[in-house]
Amino acid sequence: MILKSSADNEVVEIKVGFSWTVFIFGGFTLLARKMYWHGFILIGLDIVSLHIASFLYAFVANKATAKYYIRNGYEPTKDESWFEARRKWHIPETMNEQEFVEYMKAGSN
């Protein structure tokens, strides 16, 4: 999924599906994505759970990253990746782009 910032036209690409970088690097990946709160919590959980938390979080990390960016002013570009994200994240096809942004901002899973 490709997201574009309306403020400075920065473009971010977010993969849809399992996050191998979160699985391998854990919370440090989230710190690099500027998701500090999520990153520090995951690092703490990894210490306690012996990295099992990163394995579990890797299944939802990319969707959580998309939500984070959308809540911070990014908007999806209407390309193939947008439709793929909607399909894999079980978002109704009847939902238009603005409704999709509101859905992601609302925190629905």
Backbone as XML, in Angstrom:
<?xml version="1.0"?>
<chain id="A" units="angstrom">
  <residue number="1" name="MET">
    <atom name="N" x="0.854" y="-1.161" z="0.000"/>
    <atom name="CA" x="0.000" y="0.000" z="0.000"/>
    <atom name="C" x="0.901" y="1.224" z="0.000"/>
  </residue>
  <residue number="2" name="ILE">
    <atom name="N" x="0.587" y="2.171" z="-0.834"/>
    <atom name="CA" x="1.383" y="3.389" z="-0.927"/>
    <atom name="C" x="0.583" y="4.528" z="-0.309"/>
  </residue>
  <residue number="3" name="LEU">
    <atom name="N" x="1.214" y="5.197" z="0.655"/>
    <atom name="CA" x="0.588" y="6.332" z="1.336"/>
    <atom name="C" x="1.398" y="7.586" z="1.037"/>
  </residue>
  <residue number="4" name="LYS">
    <atom name="N" x="0.690" y="8.700" z="0.894"/>
    <atom name="CA" x="1.355" y="9.967" z="0.569"/>
    <atom name="C" x="0.930" y="11.016" z="1.594"/>
  </residue>
  <residue number="5" name="SER">
    <atom name="N" x="1.894" y="11.750" z="2.096"/>
    <atom name="CA" x="1.626" y="12.817" z="3.058"/>
    <atom name="C" x="1.077" y="14.033" z="2.333"/>
  </residue>
  <residue number="6" name="SER">
    <atom name="N" x="-0.008" y="14.567" z="2.841"/>
    <atom name="CA" x="-0.574" y="15.767" z="2.229"/>
    <atom name="C" x="0.228" y="17.012" z="2.602"/>
  </residue>
  <residue number="7" name="ALA">
    <atom name="N" x="0.991" y="16.948" z="3.684"/>
    <atom name="CA" x="1.753" y="18.107" z="4.134"/>
    <atom name="C" x="3.032" y="18.323" z="3.332"/>
  </residue>
  <residue number="8" name="ASP">
    <atom name="N" x="3.832" y="17.256" z="3.169"/>
    <atom name="CA" x="5.128" y="17.437" z="2.504"/>
    <atom name="C" x="5.342" y="16.489" z="1.320"/>
  </residue>
  <residue number="9" name="ASN">
    <atom name="N" x="4.274" y="15.834" z="0.868"/>
    <atom name="CA" x="4.320" y="14.925" z="-0.282"/>
    <atom name="C" x="5.277" y="13.750" z="-0.103"/>
  </residue>
  <residue number="10" name="GLU">
    <atom name="N" x="5.607" y="13.391" z="1.137"/>
    <atom name="CA" x="6.435" y="12.215" z="1.397"/>
    <atom name="C" x="5.625" y="10.963" z="1.064"/>
  </residue>
  <residue number="11" name="VAL">
    <atom name="N" x="6.260" y="10.004" z="0.435"/>
    <atom name="CA" x="5.596" y="8.763" z="0.042"/>
    <atom name="C" x="6.169" y="7.616" z="0.866"/>
  </residue>
  <residue number="12" name="VAL">
    <atom name="N" x="5.266" y="6.792" z="1.408"/>
    <atom name="CA" x="5.654" y="5.639" z="2.213"/>
    <atom name="C" x="4.989" y="4.405" z="1.627"/>
  </residue>
  <residue number="13" name="GLU">
    <atom name="N" x="5.756" y="3.347" z="1.448"/>
    <atom name="CA" x="5.192" y="2.092" z="0.956"/>
    <atom name="C" x="5.117" y="1.106" z="2.106"/>
  </residue>
  <residue number="14" name="ILE">
    <atom name="N" x="3.945" y="0.534" z="2.300"/>
    <atom name="CA" x="3.715" y="-0.434" z="3.364"/>
    <atom name="C" x="3.263" y="-1.734" z="2.724"/>
  </residue>
  <residue number="15" name="LYS">
    <atom name="N" x="3.955" y="-2.793" z="3.040"/>
    <atom name="CA" x="3.594" y="-4.100" z="2.496"/>
    <atom name="C" x="2.308" y="-4.575" z="3.154"/>
  </residue>
  <residue number="16" name="VAL">
    <atom name="N" x="1.588" y="-5.431" z="2.476"/>
    <atom name="CA" x="0.368" y="-6.014" z="3.009"/>
    <atom name="C" x="0.678" y="-7.462" z="3.349"/>
  </residue>
  <residue number="17" name="GLY">
    <atom name="N" x="0.414" y="-7.849" z="4.587"/>
    <atom name="CA" x="0.668" y="-9.227" z="4.999"/>
    <atom name="C" x="1.664" y="-9.285" z="6.143"/>
  </residue>
  <residue number="18" name="PHE">
    <atom name="N" x="2.302" y="-10.418" z="6.288"/>
    <atom name="CA" x="3.242" y="-10.679" z="7.373"/>
    <atom name="C" x="4.448" y="-9.747" z="7.275"/>
  </residue>
  <residue number="19" name="SER">
    <atom name="N" x="4.858" y="-9.166" z="8.405"/>
    <atom name="CA" x="5.999" y="-8.254" z="8.425"/>
    <atom name="C" x="7.258" y="-9.001" z="8.872"/>
  </residue>
  <residue number="20" name="TRP">
    <atom name="N" x="8.065" y="-9.360" z="7.895"/>
    <atom name="CA" x="9.298" y="-10.067" z="8.220"/>
    <atom name="C" x="10.265" y="-9.190" z="9.006"/>
  </residue>
  <residue number="21" name="THR">
    <atom name="N" x="10.272" y="-7.889" z="8.745"/>
    <atom name="CA" x="11.192" y="-7.012" z="9.471"/>
    <atom name="C" x="10.822" y="-6.938" z="10.947"/>
  </residue>
  <residue number="22" name="VAL">
    <atom name="N" x="9.535" y="-6.906" z="11.266"/>
    <atom name="CA" x="9.127" y="-6.911" z="12.678"/>
    <atom name="C" x="9.464" y="-8.262" z="13.296"/>
  </residue>
  <residue number="23" name="PHE">
    <atom name="N" x="9.257" y="-9.342" z="12.558"/>
    <atom name="CA" x="9.582" y="-10.665" z="13.071"/>
    <atom name="C" x="11.069" y="-10.783" z="13.398"/>
  </residue>
  <residue number="24" name="ILE">
    <atom name="N" x="11.927" y="-10.270" z="12.520"/>
    <atom name="CA" x="13.373" y="-10.407" z="12.718"/>
    <atom name="C" x="13.925" y="-9.379" z="13.705"/>
  </residue>
  <residue number="25" name="PHE">
    <atom name="N" x="13.529" y="-8.106" z="13.541"/>
    <atom name="CA" x="14.130" y="-7.040" z="14.342"/>
    <atom name="C" x="13.249" y="-6.554" z="15.494"/>
  </residue>
  <residue number="26" name="GLY">
    <atom name="N" x="12.045" y="-7.065" z="15.583"/>
    <atom name="CA" x="11.159" y="-6.729" z="16.692"/>
    <atom name="C" x="10.783" y="-5.260" z="16.744"/>
  </residue>
  <residue number="27" name="GLY">
    <atom name="N" x="10.749" y="-4.729" z="17.939"/>
    <atom name="CA" x="10.334" y="-3.356" z="18.167"/>
    <atom name="C" x="11.234" y="-2.307" z="17.544"/>
  </residue>
  <residue number="28" name="PHE">
    <atom name="N" x="12.458" y="-2.673" z="17.224"/>
    <atom name="CA" x="13.361" y="-1.707" z="16.600"/>
    <atom name="C" x="12.852" y="-1.272" z="15.226"/>
  </residue>
  <residue number="29" name="THR">
    <atom name="N" x="12.136" y="-2.175" z="14.551"/>
    <atom name="CA" x="11.512" y="-1.817" z="13.277"/>
    <atom name="C" x="10.491" y="-0.710" z="13.483"/>
  </residue>
  <residue number="30" name="LEU">
    <atom name="N" x="9.706" y="-0.826" z="14.536"/>
    <atom name="CA" x="8.678" y="0.177" z="14.823"/>
    <atom name="C" x="9.313" y="1.505" z="15.223"/>
  </residue>
  <residue number="31" name="LEU">
    <atom name="N" x="10.433" y="1.463" z="15.919"/>
    <atom name="CA" x="11.141" y="2.703" z="16.248"/>
    <atom name="C" x="11.618" y="3.390" z="14.970"/>
  </residue>
  <residue number="32" name="ALA">
    <atom name="N" x="12.093" y="2.623" z="14.007"/>
    <atom name="CA" x="12.540" y="3.193" z="12.728"/>
    <atom name="C" x="11.367" y="3.789" z="11.959"/>
  </residue>
  <residue number="33" name="ARG">
    <atom name="N" x="10.156" y="3.242" z="12.160"/>
    <atom name="CA" x="8.959" y="3.757" z="11.498"/>
    <atom name="C" x="8.344" y="4.932" z="12.273"/>
  </residue>
  <residue number="34" name="LYS">
    <atom name="N" x="9.030" y="5.373" z="13.323"/>
    <atom name="CA" x="8.602" y="6.483" z="14.182"/>
    <atom name="C" x="7.348" y="6.148" z="14.989"/>
  </residue>
  <residue number="35" name="MET">
    <atom name="N" x="7.151" y="4.866" z="15.234"/>
    <atom name="CA" x="6.043" y="4.398" z="16.069"/>
    <atom name="C" x="6.638" y="4.070" z="17.443"/>
  </residue>
  <residue number="36" name="TYR">
    <atom name="N" x="7.083" y="5.097" z="18.142"/>
    <atom name="CA" x="7.883" y="4.922" z="19.350"/>
    <atom name="C" x="7.154" y="4.157" z="20.452"/>
  </residue>
  <residue number="37" name="TRP">
    <atom name="N" x="5.922" y="4.512" z="20.718"/>
    <atom name="CA" x="5.170" y="3.857" z="21.785"/>
    <atom name="C" x="5.035" y="2.356" z="21.503"/>
  </residue>
  <residue number="38" name="HIS">
    <atom name="N" x="4.656" y="2.009" z="20.287"/>
    <atom name="CA" x="4.522" y="0.603" z="19.885"/>
    <atom name="C" x="5.878" y="-0.113" z="19.992"/>
  </residue>
  <residue number="39" name="GLY">
    <atom name="N" x="6.921" y="0.550" z="19.544"/>
    <atom name="CA" x="8.253" y="-0.058" z="19.537"/>
    <atom name="C" x="8.763" y="-0.385" z="20.915"/>
  </residue>
  <residue number="40" name="PHE">
    <atom name="N" x="8.656" y="0.559" z="21.845"/>
    <atom name="CA" x="9.142" y="0.320" z="23.198"/>
    <atom name="C" x="8.334" y="-0.767" z="23.901"/>
  </residue>
  <residue number="41" name="ILE">
    <atom name="N" x="7.042" y="-0.780" z="23.680"/>
    <atom name="CA" x="6.211" y="-1.829" z="24.282"/>
    <atom name="C" x="6.602" y="-3.191" z="23.717"/>
  </residue>
  <residue number="42" name="LEU">
    <atom name="N" x="6.801" y="-3.271" z="22.399"/>
    <atom name="CA" x="7.160" y="-4.554" z="21.793"/>
    <atom name="C" x="8.534" y="-5.018" z="22.258"/>
  </residue>
  <residue number="43" name="ILE">
    <atom name="N" x="9.467" y="-4.118" z="22.413"/>
    <atom name="CA" x="10.791" y="-4.496" z="22.919"/>
    <atom name="C" x="10.656" y="-5.074" z="24.322"/>
  </residue>
  <residue number="44" name="GLY">
    <atom name="N" x="9.859" y="-4.431" z="25.171"/>
    <atom name="CA" x="9.636" y="-4.947" z="26.519"/>
    <atom name="C" x="8.970" y="-6.313" z="26.515"/>
  </residue>
  <residue number="45" name="LEU">
    <atom name="N" x="7.965" y="-6.472" z="25.674"/>
    <atom name="CA" x="7.285" y="-7.764" z="25.579"/>
    <atom name="C" x="8.205" y="-8.848" z="25.018"/>
  </residue>
  <residue number="46" name="ASP">
    <atom name="N" x="9.084" y="-8.467" z="24.093"/>
    <atom name="CA" x="10.037" y="-9.438" z="23.549"/>
    <atom name="C" x="10.995" y="-9.944" z="24.610"/>
  </residue>
  <residue number="47" name="ILE">
    <atom name="N" x="11.415" y="-9.072" z="25.491"/>
    <atom name="CA" x="12.325" y="-9.478" z="26.562"/>
    <atom name="C" x="11.642" y="-10.506" z="27.457"/>
  </residue>
  <residue number="48" name="VAL">
    <atom name="N" x="10.395" y="-10.245" z="27.792"/>
    <atom name="CA" x="9.646" y="-11.141" z="28.674"/>
    <atom name="C" x="9.267" y="-12.445" z="27.975"/>
  </residue>
  <residue number="49" name="SER">
    <atom name="N" x="8.890" y="-12.356" z="26.700"/>
    <atom name="CA" x="8.354" y="-13.526" z="25.990"/>
    <atom name="C" x="9.387" y="-14.244" z="25.121"/>
  </residue>
  <residue number="50" name="LEU">
    <atom name="N" x="10.637" y="-13.841" z="25.188"/>
    <atom name="CA" x="11.697" y="-14.452" z="24.388"/>
    <atom name="C" x="11.399" y="-14.371" z="22.889"/>
  </residue>
  <residue number="51" name="HIS">
    <atom name="N" x="10.976" y="-13.218" z="22.441"/>
    <atom name="CA" x="10.746" y="-12.857" z="21.036"/>
    <atom name="C" x="9.454" y="-13.425" z="20.446"/>
  </residue>
  <residue number="52" name="ILE">
    <atom name="N" x="8.651" y="-14.074" z="21.247"/>
    <atom name="CA" x="7.369" y="-14.589" z="20.755"/>
    <atom name="C" x="6.422" y="-13.435" z="20.425"/>
  </residue>
  <residue number="53" name="ALA">
    <atom name="N" x="6.500" y="-12.344" z="21.170"/>
    <atom name="CA" x="5.627" y="-11.189" z="20.927"/>
    <atom name="C" x="5.845" y="-10.621" z="19.528"/>
  </residue>
  <residue number="54" name="SER">
    <atom name="N" x="7.080" y="-10.547" z="19.077"/>
    <atom name="CA" x="7.352" y="-10.030" z="17.727"/>
    <atom name="C" x="6.787" y="-10.950" z="16.665"/>
  </residue>
  <residue number="55" name="PHE">
    <atom name="N" x="6.883" y="-12.250" z="16.890"/>
    <atom name="CA" x="6.311" y="-13.196" z="15.936"/>
    <atom name="C" x="4.806" y="-12.972" z="15.809"/>
  </residue>
  <residue number="56" name="LEU">
    <atom name="N" x="4.119" y="-12.815" z="16.925"/>
    <atom name="CA" x="2.674" y="-12.616" z="16.894"/>
    <atom name="C" x="2.302" y="-11.255" z="16.311"/>
  </residue>
  <residue number="57" name="TYR">
    <atom name="N" x="3.036" y="-10.212" z="16.700"/>
    <atom name="CA" x="2.735" y="-8.865" z="16.221"/>
    <atom name="C" x="3.025" y="-8.712" z="14.725"/>
  </residue>
  <residue number="58" name="ALA">
    <atom name="N" x="3.932" y="-9.528" z="14.202"/>
    <atom name="CA" x="4.294" y="-9.443" z="12.781"/>
    <atom name="C" x="3.099" y="-9.700" z="11.864"/>
  </residue>
  <residue number="59" name="PHE">
    <atom name="N" x="2.090" y="-10.424" z="12.348"/>
    <atom name="CA" x="0.909" y="-10.686" z="11.541"/>
    <atom name="C" x="0.038" y="-9.439" z="11.357"/>
  </residue>
  <residue number="60" name="VAL">
    <atom name="N" x="0.086" y="-8.485" z="12.291"/>
    <atom name="CA" x="-0.752" y="-7.284" z="12.221"/>
    <atom name="C" x="0.050" y="-5.991" z="12.114"/>
  </residue>
  <residue number="61" name="ALA">
    <atom name="N" x="1.365" y="-6.092" z="12.086"/>
    <atom name="CA" x="2.226" y="-4.909" z="12.125"/>
    <atom name="C" x="2.040" y="-3.985" z="10.935"/>
  </residue>
  <residue number="62" name="ASN">
    <atom name="N" x="1.888" y="-4.524" z="9.751"/>
    <atom name="CA" x="1.755" y="-3.663" z="8.567"/>
    <atom name="C" x="0.431" y="-2.913" z="8.566"/>
  </residue>
  <residue number="63" name="LYS">
    <atom name="N" x="-0.635" y="-3.564" z="8.995"/>
    <atom name="CA" x="-1.923" y="-2.871" z="9.077"/>
    <atom name="C" x="-1.855" y="-1.788" z="10.163"/>
  </residue>
  <residue number="64" name="ALA">
    <atom name="N" x="-1.205" y="-2.097" z="11.293"/>
    <atom name="CA" x="-1.046" y="-1.100" z="12.358"/>
    <atom name="C" x="-0.211" y="0.083" z="11.877"/>
  </residue>
  <residue number="65" name="THR">
    <atom name="N" x="0.801" y="-0.185" z="11.068"/>
    <atom name="CA" x="1.628" y="0.887" z="10.514"/>
    <atom name="C" x="0.809" y="1.755" z="9.567"/>
  </residue>
  <residue number="66" name="ALA">
    <atom name="N" x="-0.003" y="1.134" z="8.732"/>
    <atom name="CA" x="-0.864" y="1.903" z="7.827"/>
    <atom name="C" x="-1.813" y="2.789" z="8.612"/>
  </residue>
  <residue number="67" name="LYS">
    <atom name="N" x="-2.400" y="2.242" z="9.662"/>
    <atom name="CA" x="-3.308" y="3.036" z="10.504"/>
    <atom name="C" x="-2.566" y="4.216" z="11.133"/>
  </residue>
  <residue number="68" name="TYR">
    <atom name="N" x="-1.350" y="3.959" z="11.612"/>
    <atom name="CA" x="-0.565" y="5.020" z="12.243"/>
    <atom name="C" x="-0.307" y="6.165" z="11.263"/>
  </residue>
  <residue number="69" name="TYR">
    <atom name="N" x="0.116" y="5.813" z="10.056"/>
    <atom name="CA" x="0.403" y="6.848" z="9.066"/>
    <atom name="C" x="-0.859" y="7.587" z="8.630"/>
  </residue>
  <residue number="70" name="ILE">
    <atom name="N" x="-1.949" y="6.875" z="8.459"/>
    <atom name="CA" x="-3.203" y="7.526" z="8.062"/>
    <atom name="C" x="-3.679" y="8.479" z="9.149"/>
  </residue>
  <residue number="71" name="ARG">
    <atom name="N" x="-3.541" y="8.078" z="10.398"/>
    <atom name="CA" x="-3.923" y="8.967" z="11.510"/>
    <atom name="C" x="-3.032" y="10.205" z="11.585"/>
  </residue>
  <residue number="72" name="ASN">
    <atom name="N" x="-1.847" y="10.117" z="10.985"/>
    <atom name="CA" x="-0.912" y="11.240" z="11.018"/>
    <atom name="C" x="-0.837" y="11.994" z="9.697"/>
  </residue>
  <residue number="73" name="GLY">
    <atom name="N" x="-1.926" y="11.978" z="8.932"/>
    <atom name="CA" x="-2.026" y="12.842" z="7.765"/>
    <atom name="C" x="-1.690" y="12.231" z="6.423"/>
  </residue>
  <residue number="74" name="TYR">
    <atom name="N" x="-1.372" y="10.966" z="6.373"/>
    <atom name="CA" x="-1.092" y="10.321" z="5.093"/>
    <atom name="C" x="-2.394" y="9.808" z="4.500"/>
  </residue>
  <residue number="75" name="GLU">
    <atom name="N" x="-2.448" y="9.753" z="3.182"/>
    <atom name="CA" x="-3.637" y="9.245" z="2.499"/>
    <atom name="C" x="-3.213" y="8.207" z="1.481"/>
  </residue>
  <residue number="76" name="PRO">
    <atom name="N" x="-4.042" y="7.172" z="1.296"/>
    <atom name="CA" x="-3.682" y="6.134" z="0.333"/>
    <atom name="C" x="-3.773" y="6.635" z="-1.097"/>
  </residue>
  <residue number="77" name="THR">
    <atom name="N" x="-2.856" y="6.162" z="-1.916"/>
    <atom name="CA" x="-2.956" y="6.429" z="-3.347"/>
    <atom name="C" x="-3.807" y="5.311" z="-3.932"/>
  </residue>
  <residue number="78" name="LYS">
    <atom name="N" x="-4.633" y="5.662" z="-4.852"/>
    <atom name="CA" x="-5.560" y="4.673" z="-5.398"/>
    <atom name="C" x="-4.861" y="3.909" z="-6.518"/>
  </residue>
  <residue number="79" name="ASP">
    <atom name="N" x="-4.131" y="2.882" z="-6.129"/>
    <atom name="CA" x="-3.443" y="2.022" z="-7.081"/>
    <atom name="C" x="-3.748" y="0.564" z="-6.735"/>
  </residue>
  <residue number="80" name="GLU">
    <atom name="N" x="-3.043" y="-0.344" z="-7.358"/>
    <atom name="CA" x="-3.293" y="-1.771" z="-7.136"/>
    <atom name="C" x="-3.092" y="-2.171" z="-5.685"/>
  </residue>
  <residue number="81" name="SER">
    <atom name="N" x="-2.109" y="-1.591" z="-5.012"/>
    <atom name="CA" x="-1.824" y="-1.963" z="-3.625"/>
    <atom name="C" x="-2.965" y="-1.582" z="-2.690"/>
  </residue>
  <residue number="82" name="TRP">
    <atom name="N" x="-3.681" y="-0.504" z="-3.018"/>
    <atom name="CA" x="-4.820" y="-0.075" z="-2.204"/>
    <atom name="C" x="-5.913" y="-1.132" z="-2.250"/>
  </residue>
  <residue number="83" name="PHE">
    <atom name="N" x="-6.177" y="-1.654" z="-3.431"/>
    <atom name="CA" x="-7.199" y="-2.688" z="-3.588"/>
    <atom name="C" x="-6.762" y="-4.003" z="-2.938"/>
  </residue>
  <residue number="84" name="GLU">
    <atom name="N" x="-5.465" y="-4.313" z="-3.015"/>
    <atom name="CA" x="-4.946" y="-5.518" z="-2.377"/>
    <atom name="C" x="-5.079" y="-5.416" z="-0.860"/>
  </residue>
  <residue number="85" name="ALA">
    <atom name="N" x="-4.762" y="-4.246" z="-0.302"/>
    <atom name="CA" x="-4.886" y="-4.048" z="1.143"/>
    <atom name="C" x="-6.330" y="-4.204" z="1.584"/>
  </residue>
  <residue number="86" name="ARG">
    <atom name="N" x="-7.242" y="-3.627" z="0.835"/>
    <atom name="CA" x="-8.664" y="-3.754" z="1.178"/>
    <atom name="C" x="-9.094" y="-5.216" z="1.178"/>
  </residue>
  <residue number="87" name="ARG">
    <atom name="N" x="-8.625" y="-5.976" z="0.202"/>
    <atom name="CA" x="-9.025" y="-7.382" z="0.104"/>
    <atom name="C" x="-8.434" y="-8.193" z="1.261"/>
  </residue>
  <residue number="88" name="LYS">
    <atom name="N" x="-7.148" y="-8.029" z="1.525"/>
    <atom name="CA" x="-6.493" y="-8.831" z="2.558"/>
    <atom name="C" x="-6.885" y="-8.419" z="3.975"/>
  </residue>
  <residue number="89" name="TRP">
    <atom name="N" x="-7.252" y="-7.147" z="4.148"/>
    <atom name="CA" x="-7.644" y="-6.686" z="5.477"/>
    <atom name="C" x="-9.154" y="-6.753" z="5.671"/>
  </residue>
  <residue number="90" name="HIS">
    <atom name="N" x="-9.855" y="-7.410" z="4.740"/>
    <atom name="CA" x="-11.302" y="-7.644" z="4.823"/>
    <atom name="C" x="-12.102" y="-6.355" z="4.971"/>
  </residue>
  <residue number="91" name="ILE">
    <atom name="N" x="-11.778" y="-5.379" z="4.131"/>
    <atom name="CA" x="-12.483" y="-4.100" z="4.115"/>
    <atom name="C" x="-13.465" y="-4.142" z="2.952"/>
  </residue>
  <residue number="92" name="PRO">
    <atom name="N" x="-14.730" y="-3.828" z="3.187"/>
    <atom name="CA" x="-15.745" y="-3.944" z="2.126"/>
    <atom name="C" x="-15.372" y="-3.168" z="0.863"/>
  </residue>
  <residue number="93" name="GLU">
    <atom name="N" x="-15.618" y="-3.772" z="-0.281"/>
    <atom name="CA" x="-15.309" y="-3.135" z="-1.562"/>
    <atom name="C" x="-16.227" y="-1.953" z="-1.855"/>
  </residue>
  <residue number="94" name="THR">
    <atom name="N" x="-17.361" y="-1.902" z="-1.177"/>
    <atom name="CA" x="-18.287" y="-0.790" z="-1.389"/>
    <atom name="C" x="-17.786" y="0.494" z="-0.730"/>
  </residue>
  <residue number="95" name="MET">
    <atom name="N" x="-16.781" y="0.371" z="0.121"/>
    <atom name="CA" x="-16.240" y="1.523" z="0.837"/>
    <atom name="C" x="-15.365" y="2.341" z="-0.113"/>
  </residue>
  <residue number="96" name="ASN">
    <atom name="N" x="-15.654" y="3.644" z="-0.220"/>
    <atom name="CA" x="-14.815" y="4.495" z="-1.072"/>
    <atom name="C" x="-13.552" y="4.902" z="-0.314"/>
  </residue>
  <residue number="97" name="GLU">
    <atom name="N" x="-12.681" y="5.642" z="-0.985"/>
    <atom name="CA" x="-11.381" y="5.984" z="-0.411"/>
    <atom name="C" x="-11.517" y="6.790" z="0.879"/>
  </residue>
  <residue number="98" name="GLN">
    <atom name="N" x="-12.430" y="7.760" z="0.923"/>
    <atom name="CA" x="-12.601" y="8.578" z="2.130"/>
    <atom name="C" x="-13.144" y="7.735" z="3.289"/>
  </residue>
  <residue number="99" name="GLU">
    <atom name="N" x="-14.074" y="6.851" z="3.003"/>
    <atom name="CA" x="-14.605" y="5.964" z="4.046"/>
    <atom name="C" x="-13.515" y="5.027" z="4.559"/>
  </residue>
  <residue number="100" name="PHE">
    <atom name="N" x="-12.635" y="4.593" z="3.657"/>
    <atom name="CA" x="-11.510" y="3.755" z="4.048"/>
    <atom name="C" x="-10.596" y="4.498" z="5.022"/>
  </residue>
  <residue number="101" name="VAL">
    <atom name="N" x="-10.291" y="5.755" z="4.722"/>
    <atom name="CA" x="-9.438" y="6.556" z="5.609"/>
    <atom name="C" x="-10.107" y="6.718" z="6.971"/>
  </residue>
  <residue number="102" name="GLU">
    <atom name="N" x="-11.397" y="7.001" z="6.988"/>
    <atom name="CA" x="-12.120" y="7.137" z="8.260"/>
    <atom name="C" x="-12.150" y="5.818" z="9.024"/>
  </residue>
  <residue number="103" name="TYR">
    <atom name="N" x="-12.301" y="4.706" z="8.307"/>
    <atom name="CA" x="-12.280" y="3.372" z="8.911"/>
    <atom name="C" x="-10.942" y="3.112" z="9.591"/>
  </residue>
  <residue number="104" name="MET">
    <atom name="N" x="-9.848" y="3.459" z="8.914"/>
    <atom name="CA" x="-8.526" y="3.237" z="9.474"/>
    <atom name="C" x="-8.258" y="4.174" z="10.647"/>
  </residue>
  <residue number="105" name="LYS">
    <atom name="N" x="-8.741" y="5.411" z="10.579"/>
    <atom name="CA" x="-8.560" y="6.351" z="11.689"/>
    <atom name="C" x="-9.339" y="5.919" z="12.915"/>
  </residue>
  <residue number="106" name="ALA">
    <atom name="N" x="-10.491" y="5.273" z="12.699"/>
    <atom name="CA" x="-11.338" y="4.861" z="13.815"/>
    <atom name="C" x="-10.738" y="3.714" z="14.606"/>
  </residue>
  <residue number="107" name="GLY">
    <atom name="N" x="-9.783" y="3.009" z="14.035"/>
    <atom name="CA" x="-9.129" y="1.937" z="14.764"/>
    <atom name="C" x="-9.836" y="0.602" z="14.655"/>
  </residue>
  <residue number="108" name="SER">
    <atom name="N" x="-10.724" y="0.450" z="13.688"/>
    <atom name="CA" x="-11.391" y="-0.829" z="13.501"/>
    <atom name="C" x="-10.402" y="-1.855" z="12.994"/>
  </residue>
  <residue number="109" name="ASN">
    <atom name="N" x="-10.607" y="-3.108" z="13.372"/>
    <atom name="CA" x="-9.684" y="-4.159" z="12.924"/>
    <atom name="C" x="-10.238" y="-4.951" z="11.815"/>
  </residue>
</chain>
